Amino acid sequence: MQVLLLILAAVVLLPGRIEPAAPGPVVAIVVVGTGTLVVAAAIASWLLQRGLRGPRALRRIVLAGRLQRLFQWSAVGLLVFGVVGLGWRETVRSSIGDPPLLDEVMTIVPALAAIVLGWWIFQPFERRVRESSLLRELDEGVPVQAPPTRTAWVALQVRTQMLVLLVPLALLVAVGELVRGGLAEASIDSAWLSPLVSVGAALPVLALAPWIVVRVIGTRSLPNGEVRTTLEEMCRRARVGVRDLLLWPTGGSLVNAAVTGFVGRWRWVMMTDGLLGALRRDEVMAVMAHELAHARRHHMPWMAAAVLAIAAGLAVVVEPVLFEIQSWLIDRGATAASIRSQLEWSEIVAMGVVLGGTLVGFGWVSRRFERQADAFAAVALSTDEDGEAVPE
């Protein structure tokens, strides 16, 4: 899901301008096309639900998961086509103007609405999986919570998969637009001042982002007890400062953990109620050690640096190619309108290469960091022959 949201954010923030076609056809293709996808998904979900109590229920649940992913990718792909091929962003701006952030939000609303509706449409399959595990959990003595309602489950997905990324990103975009607008009103035209001021204004937003995340997903402080005492001792041994250990309420529907924040006073470790209820004490400690490794090895700043380096490196490689294409078009005597049109598409393809390569690089680096965190956790929880902890 994060990949889809990053694609939407990158597309809507693309520099340049695509001349839109007539507003009517653009709206029809993007809005009506998205609505058609939603209707098709609803029909497919209804047909698959009819066989959930039969002998092939598991196969239908797996197929529903695949159809949901296909639906989400299709909705995002349709919006990307609308922006880069039809001028959907410019069509929106022609209707509402270019107020800070609002035009970007309205541009991606069709895809975001489709994703949310997809969660609602395919929620019965998630509920079926949850219900099928209740007897096993009772037999194993695992605490059982009432499954969340359909509305509560969709709201949980919106908070944990959508808002947790989009809210900080939206604040960064809004700050950048306000800074550039302020400099323009002050008649300050500097190639270096605008980026410098924008970065300076964005730093407070980045500092507040971890706090925003823990508020968006509705965490609360982990209650006092043996679990909290054990986890606090692990933080002390790993020499990782945290502001608080948080319980992440999900109604038992999510088994996950995360660490957010760059420094001790602005760092939180979050564990879901599903994780704490389903795992044994030693397993919870292993998860905690893994999360502490991300903080101890500074994976978050290194990841940011790696992504920026990959994107910058790809841009350096792609830019000479665009220059050669422009030179070739001029040499062959193409008209100015033809050159402009073909360069627009060349820039779109180049942006796609940079974005796609950056996402692939992000995945490669992320997997390496996850393996390093696993190794750190294994060492942190290891003991020697006398039962003493192995130094980290």
Salt bridges, closest charged atoms under 4 A:
GLU19 OE2 - ARG17 NE 3.72
GLU90 OE2 - ARG89 NE 3.22
ASP98 OD1 - ARG93 NE 3.92
ASP103 OD2 - ARG93 NE 2.63
GLU104 OE2 - ARG93 NH2 3.66
GLU131 OE2 - ARG127 NE 3.74
GLU137 OE2 - ARG130 NH1 2.99
GLU140 OE1 - ARG136 NH1 3.56
GLU226 OE2 - ARG281 NE 3.32
GLU232 OE2 - ARG228 NE 2.95
GLU233 OE2 - ARG236 NH2 2.35
ASP244 OD1 - ARG228 NH2 2.69
ASP282 OD1 - ARG280 NE 3.34
GLU283 OE2 - ARG280 NH1 3.14
GLU370 OE1 - HIS290 NE2 2.79
GLU370 OE2 - HIS294 NE2 3.36
ASP374 OD1 - HIS290 ND1 2.78
GLU392 OE1 - ARG296 NH1 3.52
